[in-house]
Amino acid sequence: MTSWTPKLTNVAGADGTTSDGEYVLANGVVTFTAMVVAKKETKAASGVGFGLTLPVPAKVSGSRTVFQLNLDGRDADHGTWTGEAMIYAGSDGKSIDRLRVTGTDNGAAVETIGYLYGNAEGAANAEIITVSGSYIAA
């Protein structure tokens, strides 16, 4: 496994997160796990929410690539949500375009992650986003 430091994309102002990731590149396929921990309040720069850098650019084949995502709300929201992280067909393949989790409204529709509490509003522990999956390298 090779280490890399994933970074949130589309962040407004200071990025209050720390991150760690590992990946393997074998036979043209990248398998990775990334973990982002919100230590301080962090907001997305727009309504499309956060994205995430990849360790190796992905080959964009004209279709979406979807990865497993978990968001542990810990003290801020007292729960863990599952979701998806997507690379869109029109992407440059350098990063994941959207991080989304199932919400509590609209029959558990998938909602964009655009805000992390970190240490805001009395949260003693930060949210943790974990993304994992495989994709074809560019």
N, C-alpha and C positions, 0 to 999 in steps of 0.2 A: 504494500500500500504506500502511496505517495501522499504527503500532507500538502494542503493548500489552504489559503485563507479566503473563504467566500465572503463577498460583500453585498449588502443590500444595494439595489439600484433604485432610482427615483425617490431619493430621500430629500426632504426639505430641511435646510439648516444642518445642524450637527447630527451625525449618526451616533446614537448612544448605545450601539450594540458591539459585542465582541463575537468572534466566530471562529470555527474550526471545521476543517473538512479533510476527508481522505478519499482517494480515488485509485482505481487501477485502470490502465489502458492496455488492453490485450486484443490482438486480432482485429483492430479497428473499432472496438467497442469500449466505451468508458462506463464503468460502474462506480457510483459515488454515493457518499453520505455527507451532508452538510448540516451543521448545527449553528444557529444564530441565537445569541442570548441578549435580550434587551436589558441593559443595566440602567439606562436613563430613558426618559420619554423620547420617542422617535416618531416623526410624522412623515407620510408620503408627500411628495411635491405636487401630486395631482390625484384626481379621483380614480386613476387606473391602479393605484396602490403600488406596493413594493414588487420588485423583481429581485433576482439573485444572480451573481456572476457564476460562471461555470469554470471548471479547472482546465478544460480543453474545449475549443469551439465545436459545436455540433454541426453535423451535416443536415441542412434543412432540405427536406425531401418534398416539400409542397403539402405536407400535412402536419397536424399538431403532434407534438410529443408531450406526453403527460407523465408526471412523476408523483409518487406518494408524498404527502405532506402531513405532519402532525403539529398542532399548536397546543402547547401546555400553558394554560393561563395562570397556573399556580395561584399566588395570593391575590392577584389582580381580579381574576374572574372565576376562580375555583373550578376549573374544568379542563378537559382535554378535548380538542376537536380534530377530526380528520379532514383532509381536503386534498387539493391537487396543486401542482406547480406545472405551468405549461410554457412550452416554447411554441409560438405561433408559426404558421407556414411562411409568413413574410418576414420573419426575424433574420438577423444576421448570424444567429447561432452562438453568439458570444455570451449570452446570458439567458436565464429564464425570464420570460416576459411578465408573468403574473403568478402571485402566490394567493391562493384562495382556500377558504374553509367553509364547511357547512354552517349556516347560521340558524337562528331560532325562529326566524320569520319565513313566510312564504313556503311552508312545507319543507323546511330545511334546505332552501336553495343555497347554492354556493355563492359566497360573498368575498369580495376582494379584501385582503389584509392591507390596511392603510394607516394603522396607528398601533403603536406598542406602548404600553404604560411605563415599562421600566420601573423607576422609583416614584412615579407620580401617584397621587391620590392615596398615599399611605401604603403602597404595595411593598411588602418586605422582601419578596422574591420576584424576579423578572419573568416575563414570558420567554418560552423557548420554542423556536421553530426548527423542526428537523425535516429535511428533504432528502429523499433517497431514490435511486433508480439507475437505469442504464440508457445509453443512447449511442448512436453511431457517430464517431468522430469525423470532423471535416477532412 
